[in-house]
């Protein structure tokens, strides 16, 4: 069996699956249930100064897509609205009772050194394993000059991270906001400030829908709405891109990454790991399906690793990073052609319609022995693979690589005026 044990910046847990800082980690009751279900660790819902914040009702908006509920989740909830002392006492008790699980404390206080200096020893006293600095929350707290208001300014990221490292001995993860032009600037700032790791992505600024009766963004609070933080399966592609950007950047080499953003299945987990994450945080999947969803994630990841011959997480992490390149490094001579398995084809015609209307008119509609038949016109096929994506039958349409005559990238293409080929 593959070894799923995790050692992330010196923090050990029986597996890499942690619950992200969010409602599922708001209190000891939830966290204990999570640990009994098999989660390797938790990042406790973000703590702040007393008096605690006041949250609103309602708090969530959701995007459902073609029968899949909560494909995207939007929330306007703030940090913990429970007294700081209550949270700290519960963290201490939970860590005492589950010494083999990772307990990380997420923090967000005003951008003043004394505020950070005051709260850090209180957290250390709990025996928690580490800190996560919440520089990502895009709503409510950002209007108070915290959360993403800090995370969007690299100088602030570096400054606060440096304060924390000066006043605490605890391993420190900096949680990055995706609401930036480039994720690299705040990641580099965190590294300069002494961060032991970064986590990404936090939620994305969004309005998930509009109530056309109330004429207000959802969730509606007494007739009004606001933007919130977007998460769930819908944000996974954005998270993977930003994760890969950090993982492949030479000047960030060696900076550990905790991957967040739409992880719902073991396959998602594997994709995050091979793109450079060495730890995984999950929220929406647990809120949708309950804590036992981790069982499928662990079993699926372990089985996949066994099939691939990977013995431990370190064998997996970053495997895809060397192959994540800029567009101009792709081989312009490489070509694929669509192939339709006629035994699997259900003659729905979606491939023909999509190609005929919006692509390259490369799929012919024929009549053979009185039945519809769809065949690829090789001379017209550019290998875009739209047909394979619209086909409702798995593996009915595949893309067949053609013989390749060497490698040609854009920097060396004769049409590039900078290539020197003219």
C-alpha positions as CSV (number, residue, x, y, z in Angstrom):
1,X,0.0,0.0,0.0
2,X,1.2,3.5,-0.8
3,X,2.3,5.5,2.2
4,X,0.1,8.6,2.6
5,X,1.9,9.9,5.7
6,X,2.7,13.6,5.4
7,X,5.5,15.7,6.7
8,X,4.7,19.3,5.6
9,X,7.2,21.9,6.9
10,X,7.9,19.6,9.9
11,X,4.2,19.2,10.7
12,X,3.3,15.5,10.6
13,X,-0.1,14.0,9.8
14,X,-1.3,10.5,8.8
15,X,-2.3,11.8,5.4
16,X,-2.1,15.0,3.4
17,X,-5.8,15.8,3.6
18,X,-6.5,18.8,5.8
19,X,-9.7,20.7,6.3
20,X,-9.3,24.3,5.2
21,X,-10.0,27.2,7.5
22,X,-13.8,27.6,7.1
23,X,-17.1,26.7,8.8
24,X,-16.2,23.0,9.1
25,X,-13.3,23.9,11.4
26,X,-15.1,26.5,13.5
27,X,-15.3,24.6,16.8
28,X,-14.0,21.5,18.6
29,X,-17.2,19.5,17.9
30,X,-16.7,19.7,14.2
31,X,-13.0,19.1,14.3
32,X,-13.3,16.0,16.5
33,X,-15.9,14.5,14.1
34,X,-13.5,15.3,11.3
35,X,-10.6,13.5,13.0
36,X,-12.8,10.5,13.7
37,X,-13.7,10.4,10.1
38,X,-10.0,10.2,9.1
39,X,-8.8,13.7,8.2
40,X,-5.1,14.2,8.6
41,X,-5.4,17.7,9.9
42,X,-7.3,20.9,10.1
43,X,-6.7,24.6,9.7
44,X,-8.9,26.1,12.5
45,X,-11.3,28.8,11.3
46,X,-9.6,32.1,11.3
47,X,-9.2,33.8,14.7
48,X,-9.1,37.5,15.3
49,X,-9.0,39.9,18.1
50,X,-11.9,40.4,20.6
51,X,-14.6,41.5,20.4
52,X,-15.4,39.0,17.7
53,X,-16.9,39.9,14.4
54,X,-20.7,39.8,13.7
55,X,-21.8,37.6,10.9
56,X,-25.0,38.0,8.8
57,X,-27.8,35.8,7.7
58,X,-27.9,34.4,5.0
59,X,-24.3,33.6,4.1
60,X,-24.1,31.3,1.1
61,X,-24.9,31.5,-2.5
62,X,-24.4,28.5,-4.8
63,X,-24.1,27.8,-8.5
64,X,-25.6,24.5,-9.7
65,X,-24.8,23.3,-13.2
66,X,-26.7,20.7,-15.1
67,X,-27.8,18.7,-12.1
68,X,-24.7,19.1,-10.0
69,X,-25.5,21.0,-6.9
70,X,-23.0,23.4,-5.4
71,X,-20.7,23.3,-8.4
72,X,-19.5,26.7,-7.1
73,X,-20.1,28.1,-3.6
74,X,-20.1,31.7,-2.7
75,X,-19.9,32.8,0.9
76,X,-20.0,36.2,2.7
77,X,-19.1,34.7,6.1
78,X,-16.4,36.5,8.1
79,X,-13.8,35.0,10.4
80,X,-14.8,33.2,13.6
81,X,-17.6,35.0,15.5
82,X,-16.8,33.1,18.7
83,X,-14.7,34.6,21.6
84,X,-10.9,34.2,21.2
85,X,-10.5,32.5,24.6
86,X,-13.1,29.9,23.7
87,X,-11.4,29.0,20.5
88,X,-8.0,28.8,22.1
89,X,-9.2,26.6,24.9
90,X,-10.8,24.2,22.4
91,X,-7.7,24.1,20.2
92,X,-5.6,23.1,23.2
93,X,-8.0,20.3,24.2
94,X,-8.3,19.0,20.6
95,X,-4.5,18.9,20.1
96,X,-4.1,17.1,23.4
97,X,-6.6,14.5,22.5
98,X,-5.3,14.0,18.9
99,X,-1.6,14.4,19.1
100,X,-1.0,12.6,15.7
101,X,-3.2,15.1,13.8
102,X,-2.1,18.4,12.4
103,X,-3.8,21.4,14.0
104,X,-3.0,24.7,12.3
105,X,-4.4,28.0,13.5
106,X,-5.5,30.6,11.0
107,X,-5.0,34.2,12.1
108,X,-6.1,37.6,10.9
109,X,-5.6,40.7,13.0
110,X,-5.1,44.4,12.0
111,X,-2.0,45.3,10.1
112,X,-0.2,46.5,13.2
113,X,2.8,44.8,14.7
114,X,1.5,45.0,18.2
115,X,-1.7,43.2,17.3
116,X,0.3,40.3,15.8
117,X,2.8,40.3,18.7
118,X,-0.1,40.1,21.2
119,X,-2.0,37.1,19.7
120,X,1.0,34.9,18.8
121,X,1.9,33.7,22.3
122,X,-1.7,32.9,23.0
123,X,-1.7,30.6,20.1
124,X,1.6,29.0,20.9
125,X,0.3,28.2,24.4
126,X,-2.3,25.9,22.8
127,X,0.3,23.5,21.5
128,X,-1.0,23.9,17.9
129,X,1.4,22.7,15.2
130,X,1.6,25.9,13.1
131,X,0.0,29.1,11.8
132,X,-1.7,30.1,8.6
133,X,-1.8,33.8,7.9
134,X,-5.1,34.7,6.2
135,X,-4.2,37.2,3.6
136,X,-6.9,36.1,1.3
137,X,-10.5,36.8,2.5
138,X,-12.0,39.0,-0.2
139,X,-15.1,40.3,1.6
140,X,-16.0,42.0,4.8
141,X,-12.5,41.8,6.3
142,X,-10.9,43.4,3.3
143,X,-13.0,46.5,3.9
144,X,-11.4,46.6,7.4
145,X,-7.9,46.6,5.8
146,X,-7.3,42.9,6.5
147,X,-7.6,39.7,4.4
148,X,-7.1,40.3,0.7
149,X,-6.4,44.0,1.4
150,X,-3.1,42.8,2.8
151,X,-2.6,39.9,0.4
152,X,-2.9,42.2,-2.7
153,X,0.0,44.3,-1.6
154,X,3.3,42.4,-1.6
155,X,5.0,44.8,0.7
156,X,2.3,44.2,3.3
157,X,2.6,40.4,2.9
158,X,6.3,40.6,3.5
159,X,6.0,43.0,6.4
160,X,3.4,41.0,8.3
161,X,5.1,37.7,7.6
162,X,8.3,39.1,9.0
163,X,6.6,40.3,12.1
164,X,5.1,36.8,12.7
165,X,8.4,35.1,12.2
166,X,10.2,37.5,14.5
167,X,7.6,37.0,17.3
168,X,6.8,33.3,17.0
169,X,8.7,30.0,16.7
170,X,5.8,28.3,15.0
171,X,5.9,27.0,11.4
172,X,4.1,29.6,9.3
173,X,2.0,29.2,6.2
174,X,1.0,32.3,4.2
175,X,-2.4,32.0,2.5
176,X,-2.4,33.8,-0.8
177,X,-5.3,35.6,-2.4
178,X,-6.1,34.8,-6.1
179,X,-7.6,38.3,-6.5
180,X,-4.3,39.6,-8.0
181,X,-2.9,40.1,-11.5
182,X,0.0,37.7,-10.7
183,X,0.2,35.2,-7.9
184,X,4.0,35.3,-8.0
185,X,4.5,38.7,-6.5
186,X,2.8,37.9,-3.1
187,X,4.4,34.4,-3.1
188,X,7.8,36.0,-3.5
189,X,6.9,38.5,-0.8
190,X,5.9,35.7,1.6
191,X,9.2,34.0,0.9
192,X,11.2,37.2,1.6
193,X,9.3,37.6,4.8
194,X,10.4,34.2,6.0
195,X,7.3,32.1,5.4
196,X,7.8,28.4,5.7
197,X,5.2,27.6,3.1
198,X,2.3,29.2,1.1
199,X,-1.2,28.0,0.7
200,X,-3.3,28.8,-2.4
201,X,-5.8,29.6,-3.5
202,X,-8.2,31.5,-1.2
203,X,-11.6,32.4,-2.5
204,X,-12.3,34.5,-5.6
205,X,-14.3,37.7,-5.5
206,X,-17.6,37.0,-7.0
207,X,-21.3,37.6,-7.3
208,X,-22.7,34.1,-7.9
209,X,-26.2,35.0,-9.0
210,X,-28.9,37.7,-8.8
211,X,-32.3,37.2,-7.2
212,X,-34.6,38.6,-10.0
213,X,-37.5,39.1,-7.5
214,X,-35.5,40.9,-4.8
215,X,-33.3,42.5,-7.4
216,X,-30.2,41.9,-5.3
217,X,-27.1,39.7,-5.5
218,X,-27.4,36.4,-3.6
219,X,-27.3,35.6,-0.8
220,X,-29.8,38.3,0.0
221,X,-29.6,40.0,3.4
222,X,-32.7,42.0,4.2
223,X,-33.1,43.0,0.5
224,X,-29.4,43.6,-0.3
225,X,-26.4,41.6,-1.3
226,X,-22.7,41.9,-1.7
227,X,-19.7,40.2,-3.4
228,X,-18.4,37.2,-1.7
229,X,-15.7,34.5,-1.9
230,X,-16.1,31.8,-4.6
231,X,-14.9,28.3,-4.1
232,X,-15.8,24.7,-5.0
233,X,-15.1,22.5,-8.1
234,X,-15.6,25.5,-10.4
235,X,-12.4,27.2,-9.2
236,X,-10.2,24.2,-9.6
237,X,-8.8,25.2,-13.0
238,X,-7.8,28.6,-11.6
239,X,-6.2,27.1,-8.6
240,X,-4.2,24.6,-10.6
241,X,-2.8,27.3,-12.8
242,X,-1.7,29.5,-9.9
243,X,-0.3,26.5,-8.1
244,X,1.7,25.6,-11.1
245,X,3.0,29.2,-11.6
246,X,4.4,29.1,-8.1
247,X,5.8,25.6,-8.3
248,X,7.7,26.2,-11.6
249,X,9.1,29.6,-10.7
250,X,12.9,29.2,-10.3
251,X,13.2,31.9,-7.6
252,X,10.5,30.1,-5.5
253,X,12.1,26.7,-5.8
254,X,11.9,24.8,-2.5
255,X,8.9,26.8,-1.1
256,X,6.4,24.2,0.0
257,X,2.8,24.6,-1.2
258,X,-0.5,23.7,0.4
259,X,-2.9,23.3,-2.4
260,X,-6.5,24.6,-2.1
261,X,-9.3,25.2,-4.6
262,X,-12.0,22.7,-5.6
263,X,-10.5,19.5,-4.4
264,X,-13.4,17.1,-4.3
265,X,-12.0,13.7,-5.4
266,X,-8.9,11.6,-5.2
267,X,-8.2,12.6,-8.9
268,X,-8.3,16.3,-7.9
269,X,-5.9,15.5,-5.1
270,X,-3.5,13.7,-7.4
271,X,-3.6,16.6,-9.9
272,X,-2.7,19.1,-7.2
273,X,0.1,16.9,-5.9
274,X,1.7,16.4,-9.3
275,X,1.4,20.2,-10.0
276,X,3.5,20.9,-7.0
277,X,1.4,20.8,-3.8
278,X,2.8,18.7,-1.0
279,X,-0.3,19.2,1.2
280,X,-4.0,19.5,0.4
281,X,-6.8,21.5,2.0
282,X,-10.5,20.8,1.4
283,X,-13.6,22.7,2.3
284,X,-16.6,22.7,-0.1
285,X,-16.5,18.9,-0.7
286,X,-16.8,18.4,3.1
287,X,-19.6,20.9,3.3
288,X,-21.4,19.2,0.5
289,X,-21.0,15.5,1.3
290,X,-19.9,15.5,5.0
291,X,-16.6,14.5,6.6
292,X,-16.6,10.9,5.4
293,X,-15.8,12.1,1.8
294,X,-12.1,11.8,2.9
295,X,-12.4,8.0,2.9
296,X,-12.9,8.0,-0.9
297,X,-10.1,10.5,-1.3
298,X,-7.6,8.5,0.7
299,X,-8.5,5.2,-0.9
300,X,-8.5,6.5,-4.4
301,X,-5.2,8.3,-4.0
302,X,-3.6,5.3,-2.4
303,X,-4.9,2.9,-5.2
304,X,-3.7,5.3,-7.9
305,X,-0.3,5.5,-6.3
306,X,-0.1,1.8,-6.1
307,X,-1.0,1.4,-9.8
308,X,1.7,4.0,-10.8
309,X,4.3,2.4,-8.5
310,X,4.6,5.5,-6.3
311,X,5.6,4.5,-2.7
312,X,5.2,7.8,-1.0
313,X,3.9,11.3,-1.5
314,X,7.4,12.5,-2.2
315,X,7.4,10.3,-5.3
316,X,4.4,12.2,-6.6
317,X,4.8,15.8,-5.7
318,X,5.8,18.0,-8.7
319,X,5.9,15.3,-11.3
320,X,4.0,17.5,-13.8
321,X,5.7,20.7,-13.1
322,X,8.5,20.3,-15.7
323,X,5.9,19.8,-18.4
324,X,3.9,22.9,-17.4
325,X,5.5,25.5,-19.8
326,X,4.7,28.7,-21.5
327,X,2.8,28.5,-24.9
328,X,5.9,29.4,-26.9
329,X,7.6,26.2,-25.7
330,X,5.0,23.9,-27.2
331,X,6.0,21.8,-30.3
332,X,4.3,23.5,-33.4
333,X,5.0,20.4,-35.4
334,X,3.0,18.0,-33.2
335,X,-0.3,17.0,-34.7
336,X,-3.2,14.8,-33.6
337,X,-6.3,13.7,-35.6
338,X,-9.7,12.7,-34.2
339,X,-10.7,9.1,-34.4
340,X,-14.3,7.9,-33.9
341,X,-14.9,4.3,-32.5
342,X,-17.9,3.3,-34.6
343,X,-18.7,0.5,-32.1
344,X,-19.1,3.0,-29.3
345,X,-20.8,5.7,-31.3
346,X,-24.5,6.3,-30.5
347,X,-25.0,8.5,-33.6
348,X,-26.1,11.5,-31.6
349,X,-24.3,13.9,-34.0
350,X,-23.0,16.3,-31.4
351,X,-19.5,16.0,-32.8
352,X,-20.6,16.9,-36.3
353,X,-22.8,19.8,-35.1
354,X,-20.0,21.3,-32.9
355,X,-17.4,20.9,-35.6
356,X,-19.6,22.1,-38.5
357,X,-21.0,25.1,-36.7
358,X,-18.0,26.3,-34.7
359,X,-14.8,24.6,-35.8
360,X,-13.3,23.2,-39.0
361,X,-16.0,21.2,-40.8
362,X,-13.9,18.1,-40.3
363,X,-16.6,15.5,-39.4
364,X,-18.8,14.3,-42.2
365,X,-22.4,13.2,-41.7
366,X,-23.1,10.1,-43.8
367,X,-25.7,7.4,-44.5
368,X,-24.4,3.9,-44.4
369,X,-26.9,1.0,-44.9
370,X,-29.6,3.4,-43.9
371,X,-28.0,4.4,-40.6
372,X,-26.3,7.7,-39.7
373,X,-22.5,7.6,-39.5
374,X,-20.0,10.2,-38.6
375,X,-16.4,10.1,-40.0
376,X,-13.5,12.4,-39.6
377,X,-12.2,14.2,-42.7
378,X,-8.4,14.0,-42.0
379,X,-7.5,16.8,-44.4
380,X,-9.7,19.2,-42.5
381,X,-9.0,18.1,-38.9
382,X,-6.7,20.3,-36.9
383,X,-6.7,18.2,-33.8
384,X,-8.5,20.8,-31.7
385,X,-10.3,17.9,-29.8
386,X,-13.6,19.8,-29.4
387,X,-15.4,16.7,-30.7
388,X,-13.9,14.5,-28.0
389,X,-15.1,16.9,-25.4
390,X,-18.7,17.2,-26.6
391,X,-19.1,13.5,-27.2
392,X,-21.3,11.9,-24.4
393,X,-19.6,8.5,-24.6
394,X,-16.2,8.1,-22.9
395,X,-13.4,7.1,-25.2
396,X,-15.7,7.0,-28.3
397,X,-13.6,9.9,-29.8
398,X,-9.9,9.8,-29.2
399,X,-7.0,11.9,-30.5
400,X,-4.4,10.0,-32.4
401,X,-0.9,11.5,-32.5
402,X,0.6,11.6,-36.0
403,X,4.3,11.1,-36.9
404,X,6.2,14.2,-35.9
405,X,9.1,15.6,-37.9
406,X,11.2,17.1,-35.1
407,X,10.4,19.9,-32.8
408,X,9.7,23.5,-33.7
409,X,8.8,26.1,-31.0
410,X,7.6,29.7,-31.6
411,X,10.9,31.3,-30.7
412,X,12.4,29.5,-33.7
413,X,9.5,29.6,-36.1
414,X,10.3,31.4,-39.4
415,X,7.1,33.5,-39.0
416,X,8.4,35.0,-35.8
417,X,10.2,38.2,-36.7
418,X,12.5,37.7,-33.7
419,X,13.6,34.2,-34.7
420,X,16.6,35.1,-36.8
421,X,15.3,32.8,-39.5
422,X,14.8,35.5,-42.1
